């Protein structure tokens, strides 16, 4: 994991939640952690990491995730045993 991925991970774990994390950074973090990503219907993205599965929605029309999505990503990463 490089410094850009580490910064994205730290941003996901910040409290209060940020609403300005670009989705592409979160997806790149998933890939760096070894997650399997597959496309779902519409804007859905299926992610599997260390036996934990989740479905997220790519934000649109904006590129940044909202606070609720950041909370969901954090819960997913915690369940997979990923910590900053």
Secondary structure as UniProt FT lines:
FT   HELIX           3..13
FT   HELIX           23..32
FT   TURN            33..34
FT   STRAND          36..39
FT   TURN            42..43
FT   STRAND          44..49
FT   TURN            50..51
FT   STRAND          52..57
FT   HELIX           67..79
FT   TURN            80..81
//
